[in-house]
Amino acid sequence: MNIHKSTFAALLALSLATSTPVLSQSQASSEAAKATSITPRVLLGLSAHREPSQVSFGRSAPDPVALGLASARVYRFASADFPGASTSLVFDKNTATVLGDSQFNSVFGFTLRNGLYQAFSVPGSAANEATGINTKGEIVGIYLDLSNKAHGFLDNGGTFTTLNFGGGGAIEPIDINDSGEIVGGYIDPANVVHGFSTLDSGASYTIFDVPGATSTTAAGVNSSGTISGVWTDSASKTHGFLFSGGTFTSFDFPTAASTTAIGINDSNEIAGVYTDAASVQHGFIYSAGAFTKVDVAGATGTELTRIKNTGQITGIYTDSTNEQHGLVGH
């Protein structure tokens, strides 16, 4: 089973429940069920690994920048492609290490440090996806064991901790901050996606949902514990959210058909991806209520995953020949 599936069309919804219970693994439901192997890339609606022939060009659509609803910013971009891989994506980076994943016969993570690529391997895994790295070098992500069962993981200097939620379902970590708080998506035994956070490396979890959402995924967390993510409403439309001080704030990129918020930095700037009316994907930055559109020049699609405290961004773009590349920009 390939760890990636086709692009997930919709994801997550607004305004929080006042209290979010902290559940220990021993308190979790004992109802056994097999969770679907949804991956972080799918949870976030990012482009699935695919061959160039599977990528289609979009039609024209109203430009929110031309309409005066958003600004545009020019970044200097560099590609980050694992040598020989059919596609690559950059999920995150710290001061020294770029973290991503690539596709060969299966999916695996990679690191890029001092110009050198290295495959990232979780012991005893058939495939893995590395999604978040903090300044200490701690890495989180998801892996498939040799029975094709999905698990979350935390890598601390080569010591791996498996992250599972007792009673069934699957934990899919997406980000980790410098305090060790991990956030992501919890797929319950009924295959419903909820946001989660853990402050103790998976000994206990806080599970939360945007009120009225059919799906909620926490995708980013900054040093203050403020969480960004994506939710899906009853009409299957996705929206970005900011969760701070017990309150959810929902937002949508102007004129977008769907909005996915992913990374957040300590200034509460949020990076993500929106899909326009012509089904073309664009990166965006959201800051203090204002939106900035970000596209790689000449690309047919751009998707952002993180914005760092330095202003650097990461993600993926599709070039004019329909090939997909990881990106780092500043």
ZISUL-V893230 format. One record per backbone hydrogen bond with DSSP energy under -1.0 kcal/mol. NH is the residue of the N-H (numbers start at 0). CO is the residue of the C=O. E is the energy in kcal/mol with one decimal. If there is no record, write none. Layout:
<<NH | CO | E> <NH | CO | E>>
This chain:
<<22 | 204 | -3.1> <24 | 202 | -1.1> <37 | 35 | -1.6> <42 | 38 | -3.1> <43 | 39 | -2.0> <44 | 41 | -1.4> <45 | 40 | -1.9> <53 | 50 | -2.3> <54 | 51 | -1.5> <66 | 62 | -1.8> <67 | 64 | -1.3> <68 | 63 | -2.8> <69 | 63 | -1.1> <70 | 290 | -2.3> <72 | 292 | -1.3> <77 | 327 | -2.5> <79 | 325 | -2.3> <84 | 81 | -2.2> <85 | 102 | -2.6> <88 | 100 | -2.0> <89 | 314 | -2.1> <90 | 98 | -1.8> <91 | 98 | -1.9> <93 | 96 | -2.2> <97 | 111 | -2.5> <98 | 91 | -3.1> <99 | 109 | -2.4> <100 | 88 | -2.0> <101 | 107 | -2.5> <102 | 86 | -1.8> <103 | 105 | -2.4> <107 | 101 | -1.9> <109 | 99 | -2.4> <110 | 117 | -2.6> <111 | 97 | -2.1> <112 | 115 | -2.4> <115 | 112 | -2.0> <117 | 110 | -2.4> <119 | 108 | -3.0> <124 | 121 | -1.5> <125 | 143 | -3.5> <127 | 106 | -1.8> <128 | 141 | -3.0> <130 | 139 | -2.2> <131 | 139 | -1.6> <133 | 137 | -1.7> <136 | 133 | -1.6> <138 | 154 | -2.3> <139 | 131 | -2.2> <140 | 152 | -1.4> <141 | 128 | -2.3> <142 | 150 | -2.7> <143 | 126 | -2.6> <144 | 148 | -2.6> <147 | 144 | -2.3> <150 | 142 | -2.3> <151 | 162 | -2.2> <152 | 140 | -2.1> <153 | 160 | -2.1> <154 | 138 | -3.4> <155 | 158 | -2.6> <158 | 155 | -1.2> <160 | 153 | -2.7> <162 | 151 | -2.8> <169 | 186 | -2.1> <171 | 184 | -2.6> <173 | 182 | -3.2> <174 | 182 | -1.8> <176 | 180 | -2.1> <179 | 176 | -1.7> <181 | 197 | -2.5> <182 | 174 | -2.1> <183 | 195 | -1.6> <184 | 171 | -2.1> <185 | 193 | -3.2> <186 | 169 | -2.7> <187 | 191 | -2.6> <190 | 187 | -2.7> <193 | 185 | -2.3> <194 | 207 | -2.1> <195 | 183 | -1.6> <196 | 205 | -1.7> <197 | 181 | -2.1> <202 | 199 | -1.3> <204 | 22 | -2.8> <205 | 196 | -2.9> <206 | 20 | -1.2> <207 | 194 | -2.3> <210 | 14 | -1.8> <212 | 209 | -2.5> <213 | 231 | -2.7> <215 | 192 | -1.5> <216 | 229 | -2.3> <217 | 183 | -1.7> <218 | 227 | -2.8> <219 | 227 | -1.9> <221 | 225 | -1.9> <224 | 221 | -1.8> <226 | 242 | -2.3> <227 | 219 | -2.1> <228 | 240 | -1.8> <229 | 216 | -2.0> <230 | 11 | -1.2> <230 | 238 | -2.4> <231 | 214 | -2.1> <232 | 236 | -2.5> <235 | 232 | -2.1> <238 | 230 | -2.3> <239 | 250 | -2.2> <240 | 228 | -2.2> <241 | 248 | -2.4> <242 | 226 | -3.3> <243 | 246 | -2.4> <246 | 243 | -1.4> <248 | 241 | -2.6> <250 | 239 | -2.3> <255 | 252 | -2.2> <256 | 274 | -3.3> <257 | 274 | -1.2> <258 | 237 | -1.3> <259 | 272 | -2.6> <261 | 270 | -2.7> <264 | 268 | -2.0> <267 | 264 | -1.8> <269 | 285 | -2.6> <270 | 262 | -2.5> <271 | 283 | -1.9> <272 | 259 | -2.2> <273 | 281 | -2.7> <274 | 257 | -2.1> <275 | 279 | -2.6> <278 | 275 | -2.1> <281 | 273 | -2.6> <282 | 293 | -1.8> <283 | 271 | -1.7> <284 | 291 | -2.3> <285 | 269 | -2.8> <286 | 289 | -2.7> <289 | 286 | -2.2> <291 | 284 | -2.5> <292 | 70 | -2.9> <293 | 282 | -3.0> <298 | 295 | -2.2> <299 | 317 | -2.7> <301 | 280 | -1.9> <302 | 315 | -2.7> <303 | 271 | -1.1> <304 | 313 | -2.8> <307 | 311 | -3.0> <310 | 307 | -2.1> <312 | 328 | -2.7> <313 | 305 | -1.6> <314 | 326 | -1.6> <315 | 302 | -2.5> <316 | 324 | -2.4> <317 | 300 | -2.4> <318 | 322 | -2.9> <321 | 318 | -2.1> <324 | 316 | -2.7> <326 | 314 | -1.9> <327 | 77 | -2.2> <328 | 312 | -2.7> <329 | 75 | -1.6>>
